[in-house]
Amino acid sequence: MSEWWYNHKTGEVEEGPQSLGSDRDGPFATREEAARAPEIARERARAWAAEEEGDR
């Protein structure tokens, strides 16, 4: 079973960890999910920010 990574430096999806860990996000279960990595990161950041606002 392959793992997929999103290289945020190049904007490319990689099968398996091919680049430096600091340049990639993952692993993801599918190529499609890895391609959505920037969107997923924004969604998580909004959720974390909302949680922090609720903790105040």
C-alpha positions as CSV (number, residue, x, y, z in Angstrom):
1,M,0.0,0.0,0.0
2,S,1.5,3.3,-1.0
3,E,1.6,6.4,1.0
4,W,1.3,9.8,-0.6
5,W,2.9,13.1,0.3
6,Y,2.4,16.7,-0.7
7,N,5.6,18.7,-1.4
8,H,4.6,22.2,-0.4
9,K,7.8,23.6,-1.8
10,T,7.1,22.4,-5.4
11,G,3.4,21.9,-5.2
12,E,3.7,18.3,-6.4
13,V,2.3,15.0,-5.0
14,E,4.8,12.3,-4.3
15,E,4.4,8.6,-4.0
16,G,6.4,7.7,-0.9
17,P,8.7,10.2,0.9
18,Q,10.9,11.5,-1.9
19,S,11.9,14.9,-0.6
20,L,13.1,16.4,2.6
21,G,10.7,16.1,5.6
22,S,10.6,19.8,6.0
23,D,9.3,20.2,2.5
24,R,6.4,17.8,2.6
25,D,3.2,17.0,4.4
26,G,1.8,13.6,4.9
27,P,1.5,10.8,4.7
28,F,-2.0,10.6,3.1
29,A,-3.8,7.4,2.0
30,T,-4.6,8.6,-1.5
31,R,-3.1,10.8,-4.2
32,E,-6.3,12.8,-4.2
33,E,-6.1,13.5,-0.5
34,A,-2.4,14.5,-0.8
35,A,-3.3,16.9,-3.5
36,R,-5.8,18.5,-1.1
37,A,-3.1,19.0,1.5
38,P,-3.0,22.8,1.4
39,E,-6.8,22.9,1.7
40,I,-6.7,20.4,4.6
41,A,-4.1,22.5,6.4
42,R,-6.2,25.6,6.1
43,E,-9.3,23.7,7.4
44,R,-7.3,22.5,10.4
45,A,-5.8,25.9,11.1
46,R,-9.4,27.4,11.2
47,A,-10.5,24.7,13.5
48,W,-7.6,25.2,15.9
49,A,-8.1,29.0,15.8
50,A,-11.8,28.4,16.7
51,E,-10.9,26.1,19.6
52,E,-8.4,28.7,20.9
53,E,-11.1,31.4,20.8
54,G,-13.4,29.1,22.7
55,D,-10.8,28.6,25.4
56,R,-10.6,32.3,26.2
